Amino acid sequence: MKLVARGLSNEEIGAKLFLAKDTVKTHVGHVLTKLSLRDRAQIIVMAYETGLVQPGRE
């Protein structure tokens, strides 16, 4: 969720975590489903609203 909120693509997340792009896509889909979110934009909003990520920090 943090990496999605930082704007990384599935491919970039996969490279960073040593996972296949399709595996990342599956995990992102699970996050969307479990949190009842529509899209990656909502993941970003939730991550900032909950303090999981903060502007300007890694």
Secondary structure, DSSP 8 states (H G I E B T S, - for coil): -HHHHTT--HHHHHHHHT--HHHHHHHHHHHHHHTT--SHHHHHHHHHHTTSS-TT--
